[in-house]
Amino acid sequence: MSASVRGLPLLLTCACLIAGCGGENTSSNVTAPGAEQAPKTKVLESGANLLQDKAPLAQLNAYLDGFHFYNGNMQGQMEAHHYCGHVNEDVIQCVIFDGNDEDAKIMGIEYIVTAKLFAGLPTEEKHLWHSHVHEVRSGTLVAPGIPEVAERELMTKIAGTYGKTWHTWHTDREHVLPTGSPMLMMGFTADGQANPQMIADRDGRMNISSDELRRRRADIPYPSIDPDADAWSKGVVMQLRTERLQQGTPR
């Protein structure tokens, strides 16, 4: 791993401070029911903000925007705002929101690992993960607001990784609360899968061009994809389901 890639977290942080992380704000898709926040609650939050350490949150220093779909239902597509940080050189963790404005709701999480770690996973586990080659190559995965050299380094690294993503609040379905089971998400693997209007709307808000990014990334050295990733494309679909145990059935 090059020194430039190892230094990405600091570089991205500085770039975001300078550029404001780029792009127009995207509001949440839902408004949760409940009473307006009381003055007392606001005071308590302000005090906690000043007095409490938030070290884990401070490590989420990179912003990525892309698209997901429900495993087994490619028509269920949505934009996903990722706030990510390195655990180490081979593991990245992200919190995913349905927007990048102050009213954004946490939709889920994504864990990202390098091909080296992914290769050591059992086959059944690999079926839960998706590749990132097409997301990078197509220009649809973006890191708004950072310099081109940093963006290229980041995308070169991400292209060879795999992600495991669960959404817990399905705000694309206008759910006002995080009801229902967590859903396993996947990433697109070929042109023509993602809704072009969804991409165009995102590009317009962020003043970027996925097509231009595709041209710019054409010479990135894209790795081969592990055949056990993107299992949905081979007919292997996994989602959680509820089962009622009969009385006396051992747990």
Secondary structure, DSSP 8 states (H G I E B T S, - for coil): --HHHHTHHHHHHHHHHHHTT-S-----S----S----HHHHHHHHHHHHHS--HHHHT--EEEEEEEEETTEEEEEEEEEEEEEEEETTEEEEEEES-SSTT--EEEEEEEEEHHHHTTS-HHHHTT-EE-HHHHHTT-SB-TTS-HHHHHHHHHHHHTEEEEEEES--GGGT-SS--S--EEEE---STTSS-HHHHHHHHHHHT--HHHHHHHTTTS------TTSSGGGGT-----------TT---
